[in-house]
Amino acid sequence: MNLIHFDIYQQLLKEKSGLVLSTDKSYLLESRLSPIAKKWNFETLDAMTIALQGVPDQKLVVDIVEAMTTNETSFFRDTRPFDMFKDHVMKYMKEARSDKKSLRIWCAAASSGQEPYTLAMILKELEPQMPGWRFDIVATDISHDILDQARQGIYSQFEVQRGMPITLLMKYFTQVEEKWHISQDIKNMVKYDYFNLLDSMSALGQFDIIFCRNVLIYFDQPTKGAVLDKMARQITPDGFLFLGGAETVIGLTDNFKAVPDQRGLYGIPTGPHFAA
Ligand SMILES: C[S@@+](CC[C@H](N)C(=O)[O-])C[C@H]1O[C@@H](n2cnc3c(N)ncnc32)[C@H](O)[C@@H]1O
């Protein structure tokens, strides 16, 4: 792909999804967009690129953005955040929300559902200790296709093998031929919706806990900062934000601060998780 054509995709992806495409990733464009060109009956990828310079069909733009997103995820990804969620965050919330007995959790880049379903399974396991509690998990993503997959809750042997304790697999999944179907009970705990992190978050309401893991890495510094600032307005003053292992708030925003001794966990600096 020539540099001018590369530039067109670079700008389009940045504007529509925040994704920063470095020149060393041009091979990704070729391999991921050739099937889209074929689907849209363009003779070549170049022909599709030329069409994009006019007034492109917005459905084509959506297909291009979806094709370029990286949806890598797994159940209990990195283990530690989910131990922290169970042992630290939920321990705090059990006390702090003992009057209300309800929690709102947002998975902001949910991909094919493994992250929100992991949270749902952990909360289901906690139910006997928290009778009468209501847990709402809102799971969003920019990719409609990946959201459809997440809603189905059907996974391959390989996907369930990665990180999932066998006891939970046996308890919350049913094997149907080669695939594993997550139980309706767990599915009912998660509500999926399309949401682009570049958009205004004010209509989403307040959350006690936000998971925004392994998506900021694809954005440039100003976009990362802007997303974090918007999230700070959607989180309760004593809420918790989880970021991915390669992500941080340092140098991006003063509206979140790392919770001491809990790697990858952040809170509002004026909140109760920090000594005055
Ligand atoms: C690598 S996955 C991370 C999934 C999960 N959070 C995890 O850590 O395992 C990144 C997800 O972010 C989504 N994404 C990319 N840009 C986005 C945007 N601007 N708004 C919302 N989601 C976005 C992608 O579609 C993809 O599903």
The ligand as an ORCA input file, in Angstrom:
! r2SCAN-3c Opt
* xyz 0 1
  C      -7.838     -5.829     23.072
  S      -9.572     -5.719     23.349
  C      -9.642     -5.647     25.115
  C     -10.756     -6.499     25.680
  C     -10.818     -6.581     27.194
  N     -11.035     -5.285     27.793
  C      -9.567     -7.215     27.748
  O      -8.748     -6.512     28.346
  O      -9.379     -8.429     27.595
  C      -9.878     -4.019     22.861
  C     -11.343     -3.744     22.530
  O     -11.510     -2.322     22.438
  C     -12.460     -2.049     21.437
  N     -12.295     -0.644     21.000
  C     -11.339     -0.110     20.216
  N     -11.529      1.217     20.041
  C     -12.642      1.526     20.746
  C     -13.365      2.735     20.962
  N     -12.986      3.896     20.408
  N     -14.464      2.692     21.748
  C     -14.876      1.523     22.312
  N     -14.233      0.339     22.147
  C     -13.127      0.343     21.376
  C     -12.165     -3.071     20.361
  O     -13.268     -3.284     19.506
  C     -11.797     -4.308     21.198
  O     -12.894     -5.168     21.361
*
